[in-house]
């Protein structure tokens, strides 16, 4: 693997020249370290988060640099951690003083004392994140690589600078970061480090749900999330974080009938959806769309394996899962719930002849989620039967075309009845009653079935007809 080892061009950018001058003016040592260096070497996109380690006070360097940058925001200082953050021209710079760390068993928050650059590199999570670039004038742009991180980058290996058991036990979040980097960068975790993760999985309990979820988000947003989730399962972390997914693992056979492994099927669906969307919550819906299958699995002779009502059960589980992981219980959760609940509907339509009425009802029930729902269901086609695979996809294209044409004609998405309850009450001189609901439902059903168009005149005539069937008399005829 070839690496971009020349830093001269990128270091000509104003931010690094300003850093060079400020470091020289203060006669201190400072280094760019971590992800920015790694990603430049890997020729990944320019990273807008830049970590600076200072021999001395990172806070003081941040404040001094801020004065050199016109239009920069005031420095944010985090005294408890001895760090500072500076934002300028869409860049975020984080400053920290070089330090040694020691950890207590019950916490990932270390006891900190000042240290050397070597001390600071020792505390880094992985060798590829311990690479540093000097900002001193005489050594400006020099790469410091104490743990042979360059070789690990070339060989696409993740390993820890120190004993992996110590690294992961001290800060168990690093176990998730290892898996996230392996997934993001398509690297392999060194066997000794992977074994250490397996030995230290119980330590994940001291990490807050918010930090765990942040790493899960990053894994889900990779190009191939299955790599990360397979590692999470193999190490035992997934059982502690998302047991609902682990429960899907395995295949049972009775009377010669088998069901597919719904865990690996789920990961295939997530991978399938990734080329079509960067929408985080749609990817979460793909990950959770079948979680209701484990608690609903039954064998019924002679039908075989069934997962009756798994979509309804799965939607309820989404709420419980989000609540346990302290994820948002707002519209994002409801969006995922809705897609899980409706995840089989388009597939049923695609299996049968695609009727206008069925598509209208799908649009009506899905509302603004309709396009994402179809994207999810197309990703859910994992059959290895080529003819069946092609037939499903062709039918889904028909469904998509019908959605467009019917929506243009009937405006069923986020349906509002052309005739309101107030109009019905006024026309028939009614007080609130069940008859109003019956008439509104009849109008809605007639529109969805294509009996009448979705417009006021047709709906008004339908209202009169249904009212007459219910024995109601128009207000003017009563007078």
C-alpha angles and dihedrals in degrees: 000000000000118000131204099238097166111097096169097099098045092045089061089072114114095248094058094043089052090049091049091052094046092049090049093047091053094040093227138132118252135162140192105234142176131008098009091057093043094050094046090053090049090049091237122153116298106279114227094198111080124185118206122192117199130196093229127006118001089187092058092050091050092052092047092049092048090064089057095053116076112217095015119143121247114279115263110221125202102191095180090062098031091237137125135197127210125187122200133158093348091310123120116205120190119197127198134169115243107262151170119234136204125184137213116222095243099049142048090208105102132216103244135204131169116276147164129275087261090054090051094049090049090059094053118113100234137015091241089058094049094069112117137189120212119238095190112118096238094044098031110156096010113145118227114201112171097165101042091255091159090065090048089052091051091048093041093236130149116207135150124252092230135024104321092220089058093043094051097038092051093051112011091187085077088071090063091042090055091054092043092052091046088054097041097044098030089238129149122239110235109253093241091052092046091051089049090054089053090051094049103042094115088063089071087082091079091060118093119247090238093060092045091051091048089059091045089053090054092049092048090051094055120105092252110024092174090077091060095043093048089053090047089053096043093051094047094245095113092059089058096043108031108013088163089072095045089053088065092061121109141036127251127198127201127169089354094304122119134184124215123261099264093196094061090038088056092051090049090053091051091050090047093054096048099080089054103048145022089192104131096205094046087055089049088052089053090050093050102033094106102034090111091065096078096059094039099046113126137159115228121183123258096001095060128211117007134184098192115190092356091145092058092045091045092052090055090048090054090064092048092047094048091048093049093050092043091241119156114290091199134091091315091061091043090051092054090044092052094050092047091048093049098036095113099041099086090043090057090050092048091052093056133044106296106242125191091234093054091049092047090054091048091052091046094051097040097044112174090356093067098100093046090047092055090047089053093048094049088052087051091066101100100147114139091210101105096204093049091045091053093045092053093049093047090050091049090054088053089050091051092049091048091049090056096045096042093046091052090050105034106023092215097154109105087002119213115188112247088222116050129212089250090057091051091049092049095046095050096029091238134160118220105301144146091262090071091056091047092053094046091049091049091052092048093049092048091053094046092048091049094242091127132014120253097258138111100250095052092043091049091053090048089051091054092047094049092044090054090051088054091051095252122149124212113253095245092053091056093056 
